Amino acid sequence: MCRTCKGISGPAPKGKIQKDANKFKKSAVKYKLEEGNTYQISYVNASGWASKREIAVKSVDQKFVKAYDSITHENRTFRKDRIKDSKKI
C-alpha cells in the first residue's frame, strides 16, 4: 500500500529527478549567475520537463536562484542544480 509510508501505491516512477535535498551537489553547478543581470537559461523542473527561460536574477544563495521569469511574469525560485545552460543577455 505505501511507498516508504507515504500512502502511494504502485511502483516508483522511473526517470524522475531525485527530490532528496541531501543529494544536492555544489559541484554540479557549472554556471555563475550574478544578481542584477538577465540570463537565458535551460531549466529542467522536478518532473523532468525541460524549458528555456529568460530570467532577471534577484538573489543567489547556495542552492537556489530567485529571479523574475519573463515567461510566467512572476518572481520564481530555481534550483541551481537544475539549470543546465546559462547565457548572459
N, C-alpha and C positions, 0 to 999 in steps of 0.2 A: 504494500500500500504506500509506503513512504520511501522517498529517496533521501536518505540521511535526515529523517524526521521532519521533513518539510511538507508532508501530505501530498506529494506529487507522485502520481502513479505512472508507470511505463518506463521504458529505457531512457537513459540520459541522452540529451540531444548531442548530435555529432557536429563537429565543425564550428562550435561556438567558441568565443574568446573566454578564457578563464576569468571569472569575476572575483577571484581571491585577491584581496588588497595586499596580502603579503607577497604575492608573486611579482609585484611591480619592481622592475629593474631600472635603476637610474641610468645605467649604461645603454639602455635601449633607446634613449632619446638622442637623436642624431642632429636635430635642428634647433638652433638657438633662436628663440623668439624674444624680442625686446618690447617692453612697454611703450605705447605711443606710436608704434609702427603698424602698417597694414600689410597683410600677407595673404597669398593664395595658398591654401593647404589641401592636401588629400587626406581624408579622415575616414577611419573605419570605426563604426559605432559598436556597441556591445553585442548587437545581433549579427554583426559581420557585414553590414551594408556599407559599401564604400561611397564617398561623395567628395566633390570638390567644393570648397567654400572660400569665401573672401571674408577675412576677419580683421577687425581693428583691436589689437591687444590692449586690454585694460590693466591686467596684472598677471604675474607669473610666479608660481611657487614651485616647490619640489616636484609635485605630482600633477598639477593642473594649470591650465591656461584659461583665464577668464577674459572673454572678448565679446565685442559686438559682432554678430553674424549678419552679413548683408543679405543672405538668402531668407532667413526667418524674420529679419528685422527685430531681433531680440538680443539681449545680453545672454550669452551661453557659457557653459563651462566645458572644456575639452580636456580629456586625459592626454598627457604628453606622450605616453607610450602608444597611443592610437593614431598619432599624427605620423603619416607615412612619408610625406613630402612637404616641403615648405619653400615658397618663393616670395621674396620681398617685392612689394609693388610700389 
